[in-house]
Amino acid sequence: MDIVLSPRKLEGSLSVISSKSMSHRYLIAASLANGTSTVGKLLDSDDITATKNALKNFGVRFEMSKVFGGFLKPSEHAIDCNESGSTLRFLIPFAWLFNKPQTFIGRGKLPKRSLKVYENIAKTYNYQFDYKNDFLPLETSGPLKAGDYYISGDTSSQFVTGLLFVLPLLKDDSRIIFTSTLESKDYAIMTIETMKAFGVHVMWDDKIIKIKGNQTYIPKDLNVEGDYSQAAFYIVAGLINGNITLSNLDYNSFQGDKAILNIIRNMGAKVTIDGEYLKITKQKTYGTTIDLKDIPDLGPILMVLASLSKGKTTFINIERLRIKESDRVLAMQDMLTRLGVDIKVYEDKVIIDGKELLEGGVTVDSYLDHRIAMAASIIALRCKNPITLTNAEVVKKSYPTFYEDYQSLGGEIYEIR
């Protein structure tokens, strides 16, 4: 689907969509609990659907918001992760609970996304881990063993989450040992807090997570909180050309992308928090230095804000942006260059010199990446002329109602047929 986005001011109120990260985690923890859990306000997106379908293959049943867990069995079918890296990396350790080989498949860029962390673990513990040219299709099996699991801190925390969920189920104790400081630590904390909510506890001491064995997940009834990663798009929309009030955000959240609030304050923005409401109005922001090491998903929308801020913004620790659904550094460089933004890309940093207003009148590509598509839609609000976005439908990966919300606030789009 290709669409045309016209410059507009976004105004009104919006309840922030449920967190994708928390939806994955609540589903998995509920699936491990012996009994019936209720997960309310679950995100309905392609990635979450992939996780639900994968868990069904392992014997988990779902009925509306209820999850009937605790009776895992080997899958009789290939486990289709679609394009979801979280689904794949969270559930490979599930396959290691069984002697029977389990096959994982996927599409898009997922087969090329690295699984070397798990491959190295499989070699150490003699788990089956077979693939050909790409990492998918993958055939893998256990049985999972308790012990010490060494992981480099500069890898994705998704591997840590996968191990955290299943190691407490083993008879003996285990440890996850980081050979360097863990990046995206907040995502691992989010997993640990989810486990705690379901009655499973670990102890994190510096670079070691100690995991007692023989623990049991307890069924739980809870609701998924709003997603700061997605709220960030409308926070920036309000700053560059809007007057928006957001609700359904937990200000005590463990979501790492809550950092968006401190970042925009560092750029000179003032937001009002009134009870459960976050109010954002159009205002001038200023260049700064932004470290993306722990918040790679905020990279695209923060580059949009930098493009319309006064002065230069430097983004450091950009490496993980290159290994997402697209090379997000390349994708944003392409988009912003087409729009006339002064952007310089180096191996380890990006420097953007902001402008007051962008010309527009160009076609930009989503690179089949949901966050690139949403970033393009927000930057269109401060262009002189409409922009055309190709493959806009990719937003359904994480935010299927993005364009409905966009239009409800006054955004103007029309589909090219």
C-alpha positions as CSV (number, residue, x, y, z in Angstrom):
1,M,0.0,0.0,0.0
2,D,1.4,3.4,-1.1
3,I,0.0,6.5,0.5
4,V,0.3,10.3,0.3
5,L,0.7,12.2,3.6
6,S,-0.2,15.8,3.7
7,P,1.2,18.4,6.1
8,R,-1.2,18.9,9.0
9,K,-1.4,19.8,12.6
10,L,-2.4,16.9,14.8
11,E,-4.7,17.8,17.7
12,G,-6.8,15.8,20.2
13,S,-6.6,12.9,22.7
14,L,-5.3,9.4,22.2
15,S,-5.1,6.3,24.4
16,V,-1.7,4.8,23.7
17,I,-1.7,1.3,22.2
18,S,-0.7,-1.6,24.4
19,S,3.0,-2.4,24.7
20,K,4.4,-5.0,22.2
21,S,7.3,-5.9,24.5
22,M,5.0,-6.5,27.5
23,S,2.4,-8.4,25.4
24,H,5.1,-10.9,24.3
25,R,6.3,-11.3,27.9
26,Y,2.9,-11.7,29.5
27,L,1.8,-14.3,27.0
28,I,5.0,-16.3,27.5
29,A,4.9,-16.2,31.3
30,A,1.1,-17.1,31.3
31,S,1.9,-20.0,29.0
32,L,4.4,-21.3,31.5
33,A,2.0,-21.0,34.5
34,N,0.1,-24.1,35.6
35,G,-3.5,-23.0,35.1
36,T,-5.5,-20.2,33.7
37,S,-4.2,-16.6,33.4
38,T,-6.0,-13.6,32.0
39,V,-4.0,-11.1,29.9
40,G,-6.1,-8.0,29.2
41,K,-5.4,-5.3,26.7
42,L,-3.2,-7.5,24.7
43,L,-1.8,-5.9,21.6
44,D,-3.3,-7.2,18.4
45,S,-0.4,-7.1,15.9
46,D,1.5,-9.4,13.5
47,D,4.3,-9.9,15.9
48,I,2.0,-10.8,18.8
49,T,0.0,-13.1,16.6
50,A,3.2,-14.9,15.7
51,T,4.0,-15.5,19.4
52,K,0.5,-16.7,20.1
53,N,0.6,-19.1,17.2
54,A,4.0,-20.4,18.2
55,L,2.8,-21.0,21.7
56,K,-0.2,-22.9,20.4
57,N,2.3,-25.2,18.7
58,F,3.8,-25.9,22.1
59,G,0.4,-26.9,23.5
60,V,-0.8,-23.6,25.0
61,R,-4.5,-22.8,24.5
62,F,-6.1,-19.4,24.2
63,E,-9.7,-18.3,24.6
64,M,-10.3,-14.6,24.3
65,S,-8.1,-13.0,26.9
66,K,-7.6,-16.3,28.8
67,V,-4.3,-18.3,28.5
68,F,-4.4,-22.0,29.5
69,G,-0.7,-22.7,30.3
70,G,1.6,-25.1,32.0
71,F,1.2,-28.2,29.7
72,L,4.0,-27.7,27.2
73,K,4.7,-30.4,24.6
74,P,6.9,-30.6,21.5
75,S,5.4,-29.1,18.4
76,E,4.3,-31.4,15.6
77,H,4.6,-28.6,13.1
78,A,7.2,-25.9,12.0
79,I,7.0,-22.9,14.3
80,D,6.4,-19.9,12.0
81,C,7.8,-16.7,13.6
82,N,6.7,-14.6,10.6
83,E,9.1,-11.5,10.8
84,S,9.2,-11.4,14.6
85,G,12.7,-11.5,16.1
86,S,11.2,-11.5,19.6
87,T,9.1,-14.6,18.9
88,L,12.1,-16.4,17.5
89,R,14.6,-15.5,20.1
90,F,12.3,-15.8,23.1
91,L,11.1,-19.3,22.1
92,I,14.2,-21.1,20.9
93,P,14.9,-22.1,24.5
94,F,11.4,-23.5,24.7
95,A,12.5,-26.0,22.0
96,W,15.4,-26.9,24.2
97,L,13.1,-28.3,26.8
98,F,12.5,-31.3,24.5
99,N,14.6,-34.1,23.0
100,K,12.5,-33.9,19.8
101,P,13.8,-31.6,17.1
102,Q,11.8,-28.4,16.6
103,T,11.8,-26.4,13.4
104,F,11.6,-22.6,13.3
105,I,10.8,-20.7,10.1
106,G,10.3,-17.1,9.3
107,R,10.2,-14.5,6.5
108,G,11.4,-11.1,5.5
109,K,14.7,-10.2,7.0
110,L,14.3,-12.6,9.9
111,P,16.2,-15.6,8.4
112,K,19.3,-13.4,8.2
113,R,19.1,-12.0,11.8
114,S,21.9,-13.5,13.8
115,L,21.3,-16.4,16.2
116,K,25.0,-16.9,17.0
117,V,24.5,-16.4,20.7
118,Y,22.3,-19.5,20.8
119,E,24.5,-21.4,18.3
120,N,27.4,-20.9,20.7
121,I,25.4,-22.1,23.7
122,A,24.2,-25.1,21.7
123,K,27.8,-26.1,20.9
124,T,28.8,-25.7,24.6
125,Y,25.9,-27.9,25.9
126,N,25.7,-30.2,22.8
127,Y,22.2,-29.1,21.8
128,Q,21.1,-29.7,18.2
129,F,21.3,-26.5,16.2
130,D,21.2,-27.1,12.5
131,Y,20.7,-24.6,9.6
132,K,22.1,-24.1,6.1
133,N,22.9,-20.7,4.6
134,D,20.6,-18.5,6.5
135,F,19.7,-19.0,10.2
136,L,16.2,-20.1,9.2
137,P,14.9,-22.7,8.7
138,L,16.4,-23.9,12.0
139,E,16.1,-27.3,13.5
140,T,17.1,-27.4,17.2
141,S,16.5,-29.5,20.3
142,G,17.7,-30.0,23.9
143,P,17.3,-31.3,26.5
144,L,18.1,-28.0,28.3
145,K,20.7,-28.3,31.0
146,A,21.2,-26.2,34.1
147,G,24.5,-24.5,34.4
148,D,26.5,-21.3,33.5
149,Y,25.5,-19.5,30.3
150,Y,28.0,-16.9,29.1
151,I,26.7,-14.1,27.0
152,S,28.4,-11.0,25.6
153,G,26.8,-7.8,26.9
154,D,26.8,-6.2,23.4
155,T,24.3,-8.7,22.1
156,S,20.5,-8.4,22.0
157,S,18.8,-8.8,25.3
158,Q,16.2,-11.0,23.5
159,F,18.6,-13.9,24.0
160,V,18.8,-13.2,27.7
161,T,15.0,-13.1,27.9
162,G,14.6,-16.4,26.2
163,L,16.9,-18.1,28.7
164,L,15.4,-16.3,31.7
165,F,12.0,-17.6,31.0
166,V,12.9,-21.4,31.0
167,L,15.9,-21.9,33.2
168,P,13.9,-21.6,36.4
169,L,11.9,-24.7,35.3
170,L,14.9,-26.9,35.6
171,K,15.7,-29.0,38.6
172,D,19.1,-27.4,39.4
173,D,20.3,-23.8,39.6
174,S,21.7,-21.8,36.7
175,R,23.6,-18.5,36.0
176,I,23.6,-16.1,33.1
177,I,27.1,-14.5,33.1
178,F,27.8,-11.4,31.1
179,T,31.3,-11.1,29.7
180,S,30.7,-7.3,29.4
181,T,28.1,-4.8,30.5
182,L,24.7,-5.7,29.1
183,E,23.2,-3.3,26.6
184,S,19.4,-2.8,26.5
185,K,19.4,-3.8,30.2
186,D,15.9,-2.4,30.7
187,Y,14.4,-5.1,28.4
188,A,16.0,-7.8,30.6
189,I,14.6,-6.0,33.7
190,M,11.2,-5.9,32.1
191,T,11.4,-9.7,31.7
192,I,12.5,-10.2,35.3
193,E,9.6,-8.0,36.6
194,T,7.2,-10.1,34.4
195,M,8.6,-13.3,35.9
196,K,8.2,-11.8,39.4
197,A,4.6,-11.0,38.7
198,F,4.1,-14.7,37.9
199,G,5.9,-15.9,41.1
200,V,9.3,-16.6,39.7
201,H,12.4,-14.8,41.1
202,V,16.0,-14.3,40.1
203,M,18.9,-12.3,41.6
204,W,21.0,-9.9,39.5
205,D,24.4,-9.2,41.0
206,D,26.6,-7.0,38.7
207,K,27.3,-9.2,35.7
208,I,25.7,-12.4,36.9
209,I,22.0,-13.3,37.0
210,K,21.5,-16.2,39.5
211,I,18.5,-18.4,38.7
212,K,17.2,-20.9,41.3
213,G,15.8,-24.1,39.7
214,N,12.7,-26.0,40.5
215,Q,10.5,-22.8,40.4
216,T,6.8,-22.7,39.3
217,Y,5.0,-20.0,37.4
218,I,1.7,-19.0,39.1
219,P,-1.3,-18.0,37.0
220,K,-2.0,-14.3,37.0
221,D,-4.7,-11.8,35.8
222,L,-3.3,-8.6,34.5
223,N,-3.5,-5.9,31.8
224,V,-0.8,-4.9,29.4
225,E,0.3,-1.2,29.8
226,G,0.7,1.4,27.1
227,D,3.7,1.3,24.8
228,Y,6.3,4.1,25.2
229,S,7.9,3.0,21.9
230,Q,4.7,3.8,20.0
231,A,3.8,6.8,22.2
232,A,7.1,8.3,21.1
233,F,5.7,8.9,17.6
234,Y,2.9,11.0,18.8
235,I,5.0,12.7,21.4
236,V,7.3,13.9,18.6
237,A,4.2,14.7,16.4
238,G,3.0,17.0,19.2
239,L,6.3,18.7,19.5
240,I,6.8,19.4,15.7
241,N,3.2,20.3,14.8
242,G,0.5,19.4,17.2
243,N,-1.4,19.7,20.4
244,I,-1.9,16.1,21.7
245,T,-2.9,14.5,25.0
246,L,-1.9,10.9,25.6
247,S,-3.3,8.5,28.1
248,N,-2.7,4.8,29.1
249,L,1.0,5.3,30.0
250,D,2.5,4.0,33.3
251,Y,5.0,6.5,34.6
252,N,6.5,3.8,36.8
253,S,7.0,1.5,33.9
254,F,10.1,-0.6,33.4
255,Q,10.0,0.0,29.6
256,G,13.4,1.3,28.5
257,D,11.8,3.6,25.8
258,K,10.3,5.7,28.6
259,A,13.6,7.4,28.2
260,I,11.9,9.5,25.4
261,L,10.5,11.8,28.2
262,N,14.0,12.7,29.5
263,I,15.5,13.0,26.0
264,I,12.9,15.5,24.8
265,R,13.4,17.5,28.1
266,N,17.1,17.6,27.3
267,M,16.2,19.0,23.9
268,G,14.3,21.8,25.6
269,A,10.8,20.5,25.4
270,K,8.3,21.0,28.2
271,V,5.5,18.4,28.6
272,T,2.7,18.4,31.2
273,I,1.8,15.3,33.2
274,D,-1.6,15.7,34.7
275,G,-2.6,12.5,36.4
276,E,-2.7,9.8,33.8
277,Y,-2.5,12.4,31.0
278,L,0.6,13.5,29.1
279,K,0.1,16.8,27.2
280,I,2.4,17.8,24.3
281,T,2.2,21.0,22.3
282,K,4.2,22.4,19.4
283,Q,7.4,24.0,20.6
284,K,11.0,24.6,19.6
285,T,13.6,21.9,20.5
286,Y,17.4,22.0,20.3
287,G,20.1,19.7,19.2
288,T,21.9,17.5,21.8
289,T,23.8,14.2,22.0
290,I,21.6,11.0,22.2
291,D,23.0,7.6,23.1
292,L,20.9,4.9,21.3
293,K,22.7,1.9,22.9
294,D,19.8,0.9,25.1
295,I,17.0,2.5,23.0
296,P,17.5,1.5,19.3
297,D,13.7,1.5,18.6
298,L,13.6,5.2,19.4
299,G,16.3,6.0,16.8
300,P,14.1,6.7,13.7
301,I,11.6,9.0,15.5
302,L,14.3,10.8,17.4
303,M,16.1,11.5,14.0
304,V,12.8,13.0,12.8
305,L,12.8,15.3,15.9
306,A,16.5,16.2,15.3
307,S,15.8,17.1,11.7
308,L,13.3,19.8,12.9
309,S,15.3,21.0,16.0
310,K,17.6,24.0,16.1
311,G,21.3,23.1,15.8
312,K,23.1,19.8,15.5
313,T,22.1,16.5,17.2
314,T,24.6,13.7,17.4
315,F,23.5,10.1,17.8
316,I,26.0,7.7,19.2
317,N,26.1,3.9,19.6
318,I,24.0,3.4,16.5
319,E,25.3,-0.1,15.6
320,R,22.1,-2.0,16.6
321,L,20.0,0.1,14.4
322,R,21.6,-1.6,11.4
323,I,20.4,-5.1,12.3
324,K,16.6,-4.5,12.8
325,E,13.9,-5.1,10.3
326,S,15.9,-2.9,8.0
327,D,19.2,-1.1,8.3
328,R,17.6,1.8,10.1
329,V,20.6,4.1,9.7
330,L,20.6,3.6,5.9
331,A,16.8,3.9,5.8
332,M,16.7,7.2,7.7
333,Q,19.7,8.6,5.8
334,D,17.8,7.9,2.6
335,M,14.6,9.4,3.8
336,L,16.1,12.6,5.4
337,T,18.4,13.2,2.4
338,R,15.4,13.1,0.1
339,L,13.7,15.7,2.3
340,G,16.7,18.0,2.3
341,V,18.0,17.4,5.8
342,D,21.8,17.7,6.4
343,I,22.6,14.3,7.7
344,K,26.1,12.8,8.0
345,V,26.6,9.1,8.7
346,Y,29.7,7.7,10.2
347,E,30.5,4.1,11.3
348,D,29.6,4.8,14.9
349,K,27.5,8.0,14.9
350,V,25.0,10.1,13.0
351,I,25.0,13.9,13.0
352,I,21.9,15.8,11.9
353,D,21.7,19.6,11.5
354,G,18.1,20.5,11.9
355,K,15.9,22.8,9.8
356,E,12.8,24.9,10.6
357,L,10.7,23.4,7.8
358,L,11.2,20.7,5.2
359,E,10.3,20.9,1.5
360,G,8.5,17.6,1.0
361,G,7.1,16.7,-2.4
362,V,9.2,13.5,-2.6
363,T,8.6,9.7,-2.4
364,V,10.2,7.9,0.5
365,D,10.3,4.1,1.2
366,S,9.4,2.3,4.4
367,Y,12.1,-0.2,3.7
368,L,9.5,-2.7,4.8
369,D,10.2,-1.5,8.4
370,H,7.2,-0.5,10.6
371,R,9.2,2.1,12.5
372,I,10.5,3.7,9.3
373,A,7.0,3.9,8.0
374,M,5.7,5.6,11.1
375,A,8.7,8.0,11.3
376,A,8.0,9.1,7.7
377,S,4.3,9.7,8.5
378,I,5.3,12.0,11.4
379,I,7.9,14.0,9.5
380,A,5.3,14.7,6.8
381,L,3.5,16.9,9.3
382,R,6.2,19.6,9.0
383,C,6.8,19.6,5.2
384,K,5.6,22.3,2.8
385,N,4.3,19.7,0.4
386,P,2.8,16.2,0.7
387,I,5.1,13.2,0.6
388,T,4.5,9.7,-0.8
389,L,5.3,6.7,1.3
390,T,5.6,3.2,-0.2
391,N,4.7,0.0,1.5
392,A,3.0,1.8,4.4
393,E,1.1,-1.4,5.4
394,V,4.1,-2.6,7.3
395,V,2.9,-0.7,10.4
396,K,0.7,-3.7,11.1
397,K,3.8,-5.5,12.5
398,S,3.5,-3.6,15.7
399,Y,0.8,-0.9,15.4
400,P,-2.1,-2.0,13.1
401,T,-4.3,1.0,14.1
402,F,-1.5,3.6,13.5
403,Y,-3.2,5.3,10.6
404,E,-6.6,5.2,12.2
405,D,-5.1,7.0,15.2
406,Y,-3.2,9.4,12.9
407,Q,-6.4,10.4,11.1
408,S,-8.4,10.7,14.3
409,L,-6.0,13.5,15.3
410,G,-6.5,15.3,12.0
411,G,-3.8,13.6,9.9
412,E,-4.6,13.5,6.2
413,I,-3.7,10.5,4.1
414,Y,-5.0,8.9,0.9
415,E,-4.1,5.6,-0.7
416,I,-2.7,5.5,-4.2
417,R,-4.6,2.9,-6.2
